[in-house]
Amino acid sequence: MPSSEISNKIKITIDKTSRSIELDQRRVQIRENQNGLMALSYIAPIFETMDLENFFDEVDSSGKLTMDIGATGEFGVNFRGIIEGKGKNFPKNLDHKIILLEEHHCPKPGQYIQVKRVSKFKPRGKISD
């Protein structure tokens, strides 16, 4: 495929196992809130949503994934969960799932200095023999 063409697929890959799943962009609606949490609203036939749930069964919450929208380049996301979509009445053969993702957060160099001490451990003085 020439680099100028944009695919109609969203590819999500599990970093640990390199397993991936492709979703049809025509069935996905992406929303993002102010905190950087993305919600992929996916409406598809039941057998596809079952495949989607099986794919995410092995992923922990905050598991590392990569996502590629339309073959434009991969970026890292953390998995936050998958929930049942509500709202419109869909035909019996369609299901609605919402995949919650959060973009990887890399601290800026200045943020490393502002680490708060959480341990209350205090080293003792020299131990006498």
C-alpha positions in Angstrom: 0.0 0.0 0.0 1.5 3.4 -0.9 2.2 5.6 2.1 -0.3 8.2 0.9 -3.3 5.9 1.5 -5.0 5.8 4.8 -6.4 2.4 5.9 -9.9 2.1 7.2 -8.7 -0.1 10.2 -7.7 0.6 13.7 -5.1 -1.8 14.9 -4.6 -2.5 18.6 -1.6 -4.6 19.6 -0.7 -6.1 23.1 2.9 -5.2 23.8 3.7 -8.4 25.8 2.4 -10.9 23.3 2.4 -8.9 20.0 -1.2 -10.2 19.4 -3.3 -7.7 17.6 -6.9 -7.0 16.6 -8.2 -4.8 13.8 -11.4 -2.8 14.1 -13.3 -1.3 11.2 -13.2 2.5 11.6 -16.7 2.9 10.2 -17.9 1.1 13.3 -15.8 3.1 15.8 -16.4 6.5 17.3 -13.5 7.9 19.4 -14.0 10.5 22.2 -11.4 11.9 24.6 -12.0 13.7 27.8 -9.8 16.5 29.5 -7.8 13.9 31.5 -6.6 12.1 28.3 -8.9 9.1 28.7 -10.1 7.9 25.3 -13.3 6.0 24.8 -13.6 3.9 21.6 -17.3 3.3 21.1 -17.6 0.1 19.0 -20.9 -1.1 17.5 -20.5 -4.3 15.6 -22.1 -7.8 15.1 -22.1 -9.9 18.2 -19.5 -12.3 17.0 -17.0 -9.4 16.5 -17.6 -8.0 19.9 -17.1 -11.4 21.4 -13.7 -11.6 19.6 -13.0 -8.1 21.1 -13.8 -9.2 24.6 -11.7 -12.4 24.2 -8.8 -10.3 22.9 -8.8 -8.1 26.0 -9.3 -10.9 28.5 -5.6 -11.4 28.9 -4.8 -7.7 29.3 -4.6 -6.2 32.8 -6.1 -2.9 33.6 -3.2 -0.4 32.8 -1.7 -3.0 30.4 0.5 -1.6 27.7 -0.9 -1.5 24.2 0.0 0.2 20.9 -2.7 1.6 18.7 -2.5 2.5 15.0 -5.4 4.5 13.5 -5.6 4.2 9.7 -2.0 3.0 9.3 -0.7 6.5 10.2 1.7 5.3 12.9 1.6 3.5 16.2 1.4 5.2 19.6 1.3 3.8 23.1 -1.8 3.5 25.2 -2.7 2.0 28.5 -5.8 -0.3 28.7 -8.3 0.9 31.3 -11.2 -1.5 30.7 -14.0 -2.5 28.4 -17.6 -1.8 29.3 -21.1 -2.5 27.9 -22.4 0.4 25.9 -25.9 1.7 26.6 -28.3 4.0 24.8 -29.8 3.4 21.4 -31.8 0.2 20.7 -29.8 -1.8 18.2 -31.0 -4.8 16.2 -30.5 -8.2 17.9 -27.4 -9.0 15.9 -25.5 -5.8 16.9 -23.7 -5.1 20.2 -22.1 -2.0 21.7 -18.8 -2.1 23.6 -16.8 0.9 24.9 -13.0 0.4 25.2 -11.3 2.8 27.6 -7.7 3.7 26.8 -5.3 6.3 28.1 -2.3 7.6 26.2 1.1 6.8 27.7 2.3 9.5 30.0 6.0 10.3 30.0 7.1 12.5 32.9 9.0 15.7 31.9 12.6 16.0 33.2 11.5 18.6 35.8 8.9 16.1 37.3 11.6 13.6 38.4 12.8 16.1 41.0 9.4 16.5 42.6 9.1 12.9 43.8 7.4 12.7 47.2 8.8 10.4 49.8 6.3 7.7 50.7 8.4 5.5 52.9 8.6 6.2 56.6 11.7 4.1 57.0 14.5 5.8 58.8 18.0 4.2 58.7 19.5 3.4 62.1 22.9 4.5 63.2 25.8 2.0 63.3 25.0 -1.3 64.9 27.4 -2.3 67.7 28.9 -5.7 67.8 
